[in-house]
Amino acid sequence: MTDHKVTAKDGSTAIGGDVNAPVVNLNLTAPNAASVSLSIEQHVELELPSRLGAVIAVFSKQSLSEYGLGPRMALPAEAIEKVEYNSLSKDHQALVDYYKHSLVLERAYLGAEQQNSDTRYLVRRKAAIAYKSEIQNGLGLQPTSPSHRLNYVRANADKIVAGVINQLVDDYKKSSGIKAEQETAHLAVSLVVVDSVVACEVLERPANALTA
């Protein structure tokens, strides 16, 4: 808190503060009053940083000038297996983007992990929570059998993946830190979600999946 004080004609005294300390207003109701009125105001805008935001920040500094014509990484076998198992459209924009720019995402992860080695785990976990939210919103709160859940996912896979992407983009917009352009942020999040599909955090995992 600062030391600046201002006394008004009515006898009240205001003591200034900043974003980390309150503004205190002390008001003596009368010269010989036995009571005082004390009001405290505190204006603090709190924004939580995000590991997803850190990945997007690093991603946004990478070159996309080749428009996906440079080095590419084909979807691994386990990812293709999950895409087919969940009936996700093979031409879904997120898959197309991943095929073109997955190496850029990998470099972004490696850059963000310089500050926190758990970045990849935390971001994938966030994607998993968003996926479960999409399923819950679609199926309701009542328990469902695994087969019913799978049938729902297969019938709505494209919509569910888009919903997960939108959730993470909205979450990123609320976090503090460097803000990337919305197009870049959306692309980065799309890649993150497909990466989470590969890691079995988004979409349903086949019983005999190639990955653990």
C-alpha positions as CSV (number, residue, x, y, z in Angstrom):
1,M,0.0,0.0,0.0
2,T,1.1,3.5,-0.7
3,D,1.5,6.2,2.0
4,H,-0.5,8.8,0.2
5,K,-3.5,10.1,2.3
6,V,-6.2,12.5,1.4
7,T,-8.5,14.1,4.0
8,A,-11.8,15.5,2.9
9,K,-13.8,18.4,4.5
10,D,-16.2,15.9,6.1
11,G,-13.3,14.4,8.1
12,S,-13.0,11.2,6.1
13,T,-9.5,10.0,5.2
14,A,-8.7,8.0,2.1
15,I,-5.5,6.0,1.9
16,G,-4.5,5.0,-1.6
17,G,-3.4,1.6,-2.8
18,D,-2.6,-0.2,-6.0
19,V,-3.6,-3.5,-7.7
20,N,-1.9,-5.4,-4.9
21,A,-3.3,-3.5,-2.0
22,P,-6.7,-2.1,-1.0
23,V,-7.9,1.5,-1.0
24,V,-9.1,2.3,2.5
25,N,-11.6,5.0,3.3
26,L,-11.9,5.9,7.0
27,N,-14.9,8.1,7.8
28,L,-15.5,9.7,11.3
29,T,-19.3,10.3,11.3
30,A,-18.9,13.3,13.7
31,P,-16.1,15.2,15.5
32,N,-16.9,13.6,18.8
33,A,-18.4,10.3,17.4
34,A,-17.8,7.1,19.3
35,S,-17.9,5.0,16.1
36,V,-16.1,5.0,12.8
37,S,-17.1,3.7,9.4
38,L,-14.4,1.8,7.6
39,S,-14.8,0.8,3.9
40,I,-12.2,-1.2,2.0
41,E,-12.1,-1.5,-1.8
42,Q,-9.7,-3.8,-3.6
43,H,-9.5,-4.0,-7.4
44,V,-7.5,-7.0,-8.4
45,E,-7.8,-8.5,-11.9
46,L,-6.6,-12.1,-11.6
47,E,-5.7,-14.1,-14.7
48,L,-4.1,-17.5,-14.4
49,P,-1.3,-18.4,-16.8
50,S,-1.8,-21.5,-18.9
51,R,0.7,-24.2,-20.1
52,L,-1.5,-24.4,-23.2
53,G,-0.9,-20.7,-23.6
54,A,2.8,-21.3,-23.3
55,V,2.7,-23.9,-26.1
56,I,0.7,-21.5,-28.3
57,A,3.1,-18.7,-27.6
58,V,6.1,-20.8,-28.7
59,F,4.1,-22.1,-31.7
60,S,3.1,-18.6,-32.8
61,K,6.8,-17.7,-33.2
62,Q,7.5,-20.6,-35.6
63,S,7.4,-20.2,-39.3
64,L,4.4,-21.5,-41.2
65,S,5.5,-19.9,-44.4
66,E,5.8,-23.2,-46.3
67,Y,2.0,-23.7,-45.8
68,G,2.5,-27.3,-45.0
69,L,4.7,-28.1,-48.0
70,G,7.8,-28.7,-46.0
71,P,8.7,-31.7,-43.8
72,R,5.6,-33.7,-42.8
73,M,4.9,-36.5,-40.4
74,A,2.3,-39.1,-41.3
75,L,-0.2,-40.1,-38.7
76,P,1.2,-43.0,-36.7
77,A,-0.5,-46.4,-37.0
78,E,-2.2,-46.0,-33.6
79,A,-3.7,-42.7,-34.6
80,I,-5.1,-44.1,-37.8
81,E,-6.5,-47.0,-35.7
82,K,-8.3,-44.6,-33.4
83,V,-9.6,-42.4,-36.2
84,E,-11.2,-45.4,-37.9
85,Y,-12.4,-46.9,-34.6
86,N,-14.2,-43.7,-33.7
87,S,-15.5,-43.0,-37.2
88,L,-13.8,-39.6,-37.4
89,S,-13.8,-38.2,-40.9
90,K,-10.3,-38.7,-42.4
91,D,-10.6,-35.3,-44.1
92,H,-11.4,-33.5,-40.8
93,Q,-9.6,-30.2,-40.9
94,A,-7.8,-31.0,-37.6
95,L,-6.3,-34.2,-39.1
96,V,-5.3,-32.3,-42.3
97,D,-3.6,-29.7,-40.2
98,Y,-1.8,-32.3,-38.1
99,Y,-0.4,-34.0,-41.2
100,K,1.0,-30.6,-42.4
101,H,2.2,-29.0,-39.1
102,S,2.7,-31.7,-36.5
103,L,6.5,-31.1,-36.5
104,V,5.8,-27.4,-35.7
105,L,3.8,-28.5,-32.7
106,E,6.6,-30.8,-31.6
107,R,9.0,-27.9,-31.7
108,A,6.5,-25.8,-29.7
109,Y,6.2,-28.5,-27.0
110,L,10.0,-28.8,-26.8
111,G,10.3,-25.0,-26.4
112,A,7.6,-24.8,-23.7
113,E,9.1,-27.8,-21.8
114,Q,12.2,-25.7,-21.2
115,Q,10.2,-23.9,-18.6
116,N,8.1,-26.9,-17.3
117,S,8.9,-30.5,-18.2
118,D,5.2,-31.4,-17.5
119,T,3.8,-29.2,-20.2
120,R,2.8,-31.9,-22.6
121,Y,1.2,-33.9,-19.8
122,L,-0.7,-30.9,-18.5
123,V,-1.9,-29.8,-21.9
124,R,-3.1,-33.3,-22.9
125,R,-4.9,-33.6,-19.5
126,K,-6.7,-30.3,-20.3
127,A,-7.8,-31.8,-23.6
128,A,-9.0,-35.0,-21.9
129,I,-11.1,-33.0,-19.5
130,A,-12.6,-31.0,-22.4
131,Y,-13.4,-34.3,-24.2
132,K,-15.1,-35.8,-21.1
133,S,-17.1,-32.6,-20.9
134,E,-18.3,-32.9,-24.5
135,I,-19.3,-36.5,-23.8
136,Q,-21.2,-35.6,-20.7
137,N,-23.0,-32.7,-22.4
138,G,-24.1,-35.1,-25.1
139,L,-25.1,-38.1,-23.0
140,G,-26.2,-36.4,-19.8
141,L,-25.3,-37.3,-16.3
142,Q,-26.9,-40.8,-16.3
143,P,-24.4,-43.7,-16.4
144,T,-24.1,-45.3,-19.8
145,S,-22.6,-48.6,-21.0
146,P,-19.3,-48.5,-22.9
147,S,-21.0,-49.6,-26.1
148,H,-23.6,-46.8,-25.9
149,R,-20.8,-44.3,-25.3
150,L,-18.9,-45.6,-28.2
151,N,-21.9,-45.5,-30.5
152,Y,-22.5,-41.9,-29.5
153,V,-18.9,-40.9,-30.2
154,R,-18.9,-42.7,-33.6
155,A,-22.1,-40.9,-34.6
156,N,-20.7,-37.5,-33.5
157,A,-16.9,-37.7,-33.7
158,D,-16.4,-34.7,-35.9
159,K,-18.7,-32.5,-33.8
160,I,-17.0,-33.7,-30.5
161,V,-13.5,-33.0,-31.8
162,A,-14.6,-29.5,-32.9
163,G,-16.2,-29.0,-29.5
164,V,-12.9,-29.9,-27.7
165,I,-11.0,-27.5,-29.9
166,N,-13.5,-24.7,-29.1
167,Q,-13.3,-25.4,-25.4
168,L,-9.5,-25.1,-25.4
169,V,-9.5,-22.0,-27.5
170,D,-12.0,-20.4,-25.1
171,D,-9.8,-21.4,-22.2
172,Y,-6.7,-20.0,-23.8
173,K,-8.5,-16.6,-24.4
174,K,-9.1,-16.4,-20.7
175,S,-5.6,-17.0,-19.7
176,S,-2.9,-14.4,-19.2
177,G,0.4,-14.1,-21.0
178,I,1.2,-13.4,-24.6
179,K,-1.8,-13.5,-26.9
180,A,-1.3,-15.1,-30.3
181,E,-3.5,-14.2,-33.3
182,Q,-6.7,-16.1,-33.2
183,E,-6.0,-18.0,-36.4
184,T,-2.6,-19.2,-35.1
185,A,-4.1,-20.1,-31.7
186,H,-6.9,-22.1,-33.3
187,L,-4.4,-24.0,-35.5
188,A,-2.1,-24.8,-32.5
189,V,-5.1,-26.0,-30.5
190,S,-6.3,-28.2,-33.4
191,L,-2.9,-29.8,-33.5
192,V,-2.9,-30.3,-29.7
193,V,-6.2,-32.1,-29.8
194,V,-5.1,-34.5,-32.5
195,D,-1.9,-35.1,-30.6
196,S,-4.1,-35.9,-27.6
197,V,-6.0,-38.4,-29.9
198,V,-2.6,-40.1,-30.5
199,A,-2.0,-40.2,-26.8
200,C,-5.4,-41.8,-26.0
201,E,-6.7,-38.7,-24.2
202,V,-9.3,-37.8,-26.7
203,L,-11.7,-40.2,-28.5
204,E,-12.3,-43.8,-27.4
205,R,-9.4,-46.2,-27.2
206,P,-9.8,-49.6,-29.0
207,A,-9.7,-52.5,-26.7
208,N,-6.7,-54.0,-28.6
209,A,-5.0,-50.6,-29.3
210,L,-1.4,-50.6,-30.5
211,T,-0.5,-48.1,-27.7
212,A,-0.9,-48.5,-23.9
